[in-house]
Amino acid sequence: MDRLLGADPAADRFLASPSAGGPPRRTWRTATVAAAAAAATLALVGTAALLTGGGRTDAAAGAYSGGVTRSSGPSPRRVKGHDKDCGAGDYSKTTLKLVADEPIVRLISERAPDGSGDAVPIRKFEASDVAGVAGGDHVLVVFDNSFKVAHLASGLTYMATDGGRADSNYLLTWPGDDGSDSQFEAITYNATAGTYVVIQESVLNESGHMVPRLMEVSFANGAATVHSQCDGHFTFTSENKGFEGAAIATAADGTSYLLALCEGNFCAGGKAGRKPGNGRLIVMERAADAAADGSCAWVPVQTVPIPPSADFMDYSAISIYNNTRVAITSQENAAVWVGDLVLGDGSPVHARHRHRGRAVHGDHGAAAGVAERDLFGLTDGTVWDFPRNALCERIFCTVEGIHWQESDKLVAVSDQMKSGGKQPFVCMEHDQSVHTFLIPA
C-alpha cells in the first residue's frame, strides 16, 4: 500500500532556491514497495554435461553441476537499486530488443551538407543526448566533447564507402566553435516556439554558483543559430552533477514547460545522489526578457519526483512521447523506466489537498518567490533492461540520450566508456554509438 513519506531532509536540502543560502524546500514523495531484482550470473549449458549428464569442476572449465556451467571469472559488477536476473523466466519480456546498433564514426564524416570540408572522421564522439528532427525521420545528436551536432537518419544509414557521407548524415556547425568541449548534456524540441533547447550541464555564473545554461537554437543550411542563452535559476552542488536530460511538455492550460532531469538522486551529488529511487524532474518556465541587455532566465516552478519504481543510482536521459508516455534512462543500472505523464490542474500547491492513493507522485519546491503549481506528475511505471551479454554483464553501459521514435521504439545514444578501470572492457563494444530498441509487446 502506498504511504506518504517525507524525503530525506539532509539530501533534499540541495533542492534550495538559486540564491546563496536560500531556505531549503521541503519535498514529499509517494513511496511504493518495489523490490529490486537480485544480480545473478547467467547459467551456461556445458557440452560435456549434455553428453554425459555429469560435469567437471576444474578451474579451467569453470564450475558446473547437473549439466549447468558457470563462468569461473568475476560475477557481473553489482549496482545499487535495480539489477537483472538473467536466469529469470521473464528475461525476454523485461528486456529491450536491439533492432539496430552502429558506431557514430561509421555513420558520419566531418563534411558539411554541401560536401565541403575534411573527410577525416572525428575521432571521439561523446554522445550526450538525442532528439527527433521536427517533421522528418531524422535525429540530432549532441556531444559533450564537441560543439558540432550530428544530423542522422534514424534508420542508421552508413556513410558512403568512398569516404564521403550519406545525404542524411553530417555534422552541423556551431557559431564560435573553437574546438573546446561543449558540455552539452541535453537537447529537446519545443514545438510551440519552433526551436530546440540545448542545455549545458552546469556552468559557473557571475555569482559563483553552478547553474545550468539553456540555449534556444534552430538549425538550417548546415549550421546552428543561437537565438537566446539563459541561465537556469537552479544551483547545483557539483559541476558534473547537473541536468542530464530534458523534454518539453504541455500543461493542461496549453503552456509549454521544460522538464529537466537531474543526474543524481535528490538532484544531489555525493552519497545522497547515489541513494537509488529518488530521482527528480525540475519543471522550468521561460521567464520573459526583462533586462535592458536582453538577458533571460529559466525559473523552476515545480519539482516532480520520479516514482521509486525507477530504482536507479543515476538518471541520464528523458523523452516524452505525445505528451503522455515518458522514458527515463540510467547509465549505472543500464535500464529505462517507462511511465505516463499526468497533467495537474495548475493550482498552487498549498491550496491543493494531498491525499493517499493518488496516482500522481508530486514533490514540490519552486524557486524563492515563485508559487509552486500542480502542473505535472508521473504514474508508476515499468523498468526495461538494455540487453546483457552471455554472462549477464551490462554491455550498454553509457547510454546518455533517449528519443521515442515510435510508441514502442526507442533511439538511444551512448557516450565513450570511462577509462582507468572505472568501467569494464565489455562496455567498449557499444560506446560512442547509436542504437534502436524495441519494447517487447
N, C-alpha and C positions, 0 to 999 in steps of 0.2 A: 504494500500500500504506500502510495506517495505520502511524504511528510514534508512540511515546510521547515527548512533549516537555515540558520544564518551561515553565511560563508565565512571562511577563515578570516578573522579580523586582522591578524597580523599580515596576511597575504593581501587582503583587499585594501590595505592602506595605499597600495600602489595605484588604485583607481582614484587618485586625488585630482583636484582641479588643476588646470595648467599653471596657475600662479604658484610660485615657490612657497612652500609651507602651507598651502591651502588645506582646508579641512578634508579628512578622508570621507569618501562616500560610503555609507553603509549599503551593502548589497545583500540580496537574497537569492536563493535558488530553490527549485523544487527537486528533491532527490528521489530517484527511483532505485530499487535494488537491482544492480546489474553486476552479475558475476563475470569476472574476467576469465577467459579460457586459459588453461594451463599450457605452458610451452611443452612440446613433445618432439622427439626425433622420429622421422618417418621410417617405418619398418620396410626393409627390402627383402625380397624373396631370394634365397641363395640357390644356385643351380644344383649344388651338391645335395642340399637338403631335399630338393624336389625329386632327385633321383633315388636317394637312399632313405629319406624320411628322418635322417639324423642330422647331426651338424658338428663342425669343428668349433673350437673355442680359442684357437691360437690368435695371437695379436695381429699377424699379417692379414688374416682373412676377416678380422672383426669378430664379434661375438654373436652367435645366434643359437637359438634353441627352438625346437618344434618347427623347423623349416623356415624360421624368420631370422634374417641377418640384420645386424645393426652396425652402423659406422663405428670404427674404433677411434675416429677423430673427435674433436670437441663438439659438444651439442651446440645448436644454434644459439647465438647470443640472446640472453633474456632481456626483456624490457619491462618497465613498469606498465601497469594498465593492460590494455587489450593485447592478447597474443593469440596464436593459432595452434590448434591441434590438428596436424595434417593427417593423423590416423583416424580422425572422426569420420563417421559415415556421411556427414553432410558437407564434405570438402567442396564438391562441385557446386553445391547450392549456395555456398557462402564465399566463393572466390570469383573475382572478376576474370572473364575470358579475354586473353590477349588476342586482338584482331590484327594489329599492325604495330611494328616497332622498328624505328630507324634512327641511327645517329644523325644529329643535325648537320654534321660536317658532310654527310653523304647527300644531303638534300639541297644545300645551297653553296654558292660561292660569294665572293666579295663584289661581283659585278653588279652594277646598277641596272635598273629596269631597261635602260636603253642599250645595254650590252657593253658599256664602257667600264673601265676600271680594271683592277688587278684580279686575275682569275684564281690566284692562290687562296685557298680557303683560310678563314680564321682558324687558329689552332685550338682555341678553347671556347666552349660555349656553356657558360654557367647559367643555364636557363632558370628563370625565377618565376615566370607566370605566362599564361596563355589566354587569349581572348578571341572570340569569333569576329571576323570582319563583317560589318553591317551589310546586309543584302547580298552576301556571297558565300561560297563554300570554301572559305579560306580562314586561316588563323594568323594572329600576330603573336610573336613570342618576344618577351623582353629578357635581358640578361643583366645580372648584377655586376659583371665584369666589363661591360661594353655599353656605349650609348646607341649602338646600332640595334635596330629592331628587325626581326625576321618576319617576312611575309611568306607563308607557306600554304600550299594546297593541303587541305585537311586529309586528302587521300594519300599523303606522303609520297608524292611523285619525286623520283630521283632527279638529280641534276644530270645534264647530258654527259655522255661518255667522252665527248671531246674536250672536257674540262670546262664547258660552259654551264648553263643552268637551265632548268625547266622554266617555261614562261611564268609560271605562278610562284616560283621560289627565288627570292632575292632579299638583299639587306637594304632596309630603309635607313637613310642618314638622319642624323640629329643635329640641329643647329649648335655651333660652338663646340662640337666634339673634338676634344684634344687628346683622345686616346686613353683617358683615365677611366677608372671604374665608375660606373653609373650609380651603383647602389639601388637600381630599380628592383622592386620586390613585388609589384602588383600592377596589373593593367585590367581595365574593365570598360565596357562601352556604356555610355549614357545616351539612350535613345532620345530622351527629352531634349537634351542640348545638342545632339548630333556630334558629340566629341567623345574621345576616350579620356579616362582618368588614369594617369601613370603616377605611381607612388614610390618615392624614395623611402626606404625603411625607417631611418631615423637620422636626423641631421642636427648639428649644434646651432641653435638660433642665436639671435643677438643678445638674449638674456642669459645665455649659458645653459639652456635646457635642451635635452634631447627630444626632438619632436619629429613627426612625420612631415614630409613635404609632398604636396599634391599638385600635379600639373594637368591642365586641360589641354588636350592635344588633338590635332587632326593629321591625317596622312594623305598626301597626294603627290603625284609626279615623283615618286621615289624618295620623298623626304617628309620629315615631321615638321609641323608648325606648332609652336607652343603658344597658346592663347592666354594662359594665366599660370602663375606659380604662387601657391598659397601654402602657408604653414598650417598644420592642424593643431588645434588647441588641446593637445593631449601630451603629457610628459611621460617619457619612459625612464626607467632606472638603468638601462643598459643600451649601448649603442647598437648592439646586434640582437636585441630582443624587442623589435618594434612590430609594425604591421607587416604581415607576411602575405596577405591576400586581400582582395576587395571585390565587392559586387554591388551593382546598383539595384535597388528595389523600389517599387512604387507603393506608397502608403494608401490607405483607404480613401483619402481625400484627393488622390491623384498626384501628389507631390513626390518627386524622386529623392531618395536619400542614398548615401554611400554607407554600406555595411562593411567596416574594416575589421579584419581578422587579426587578433593578437597572436603572436607566435607562442608565447608562454602562457601557462595556466595562470589565472587571475590577472592576465596582462603583465606578468612579472617575470623577472629573471631569477637566477639562483635556485635555491631549494624550493621555494614556493612555486616557481614557474614550472617545476617538474613534478608537481603533485597531480596525477592524472585525473581527468574527468571534470576539470574546472575551466574549460575554455570560455572565451569571451568574444563577442562581437560588439564593436563600438559604432553606433549609428551616428553618422556625421551629416550635418546640414551646411550647405554652402552659404556663407554669410555674404551679404551684398558688399560691393566695393564702396567703402565709406571714406577711406583716407585720400588725401589730395594726391598722394603718389601712386594711387591705383592699387595699393596693396589689398590683399583679401585674406580670408581665413575660412577654415572648415571647423565648425563647432560641434562637439558631441552633445547629443540631445537624448540619448538613451544607451544603456548598457544591457545587452541581451546575453544571458548565459547560454552556452551550448549545452544541451542535455547531457547528463552523466553517462548515457549510453555511448557517447563518443569518449571512451575511456582512454584518452591519448596523453602521451607525455609532451607532445608539441602539436602545433597546427600550422600547416604550410600553405594551404590554398583554399579558396571558396569559389563556387559558381552557383548561380541561381537560374533555373530553367522555367520560363514562362511565369515568372514572379511567384512560383509555387514550390518547386522541388529544389532542395538545397543539397549540395555536395561539399563536404569539408574533408580535406586530406590531412594525413600525418606522415611525416618522414620517418620518425623514430619507430612508429608502430606499423608502417608500411600498409596502411589501410585507408579506406574512405568511408565516412559516415554520410548516410543519406536520410534526410527527413524533410518535413514540409514547413514552409513559411506560413505563419498565421498573422493576419492583419489585425491590429488593435483599433480602438475607436478614436485614438488621438487625444484622449482626455488626459489632464495632468495626473501623474501617478498618485499623488497624495489624495486625490479625490476619488480614486477607484478602489473599491473594496476587494482585497485579495482573499481568495477562499481556496480551500483544499480541493484537489481533484481537477483543477483546471488543466487543460492540455498544454496551455502556453507556459513556457518557462520564462519568467520575467525577472531580470536582475537590473536594478535601476541606479542611475547616478549620472547626471548630466554635468556639464561644466558649471563652475560657480556662477551664479546669477542667471542661469538658464533653466527654465522649468522643464523637468523631465516629462516626456509624454509617452503614452502607451501606443507605440507605433507598430512594433513588430514583436513576434515571439516565434518559438520553434516547437513543433511537436516532437515527441520522442521518435527515434529513428532506428536504422539498421546499419550495422557495420559490415562492409565488404572488404575482403583482403585482396591485395595485389598478389599475383601468383608467386609461389615459392619454388625452390629447386627440389631435387630428389632427396635432400637431407632436411627439408623443411626450413631452409635458411631464407631470410629475406634477401631478395635479389633486386627488387625495385626499391632501393634504399634512399633515393634522393629526390623523390617526387616533390616538386615545388610549385607546380601550376596545374590547374584543372579547368576544363571547359566542357559544358554539356553540348555535344554535337547533335544528339537526338535524345528522346526521352529515356532511352535505355543504353545510350552510348556516350562514353566519356573520352575526351582527348586530354592527355597528361604530358607534361614536360619535366625533365629531370636535370638537376644540377650536376656538377662534377663531384665525384666521390671525394670524401675527406681523406687527406693523406696523413702520413705519420702514424699509421696504425689505428686511427680513430674509427675507421670502418674496415670490415674485412674485404679481401680482394674480390670476392664474388660480386661486390657492388659495382665493379667497373664495367661489367657486361652491358648494363642498361643505362649508364650515366650519360649525361650530355645528349639526350635523345628525346624523340617524340614518340608517344605510344597512344594507341587507341584500344580501349577496353569495352567489352560488352557486359552489362549487368545480367546475371542469369535470370531466366523467367521465374 
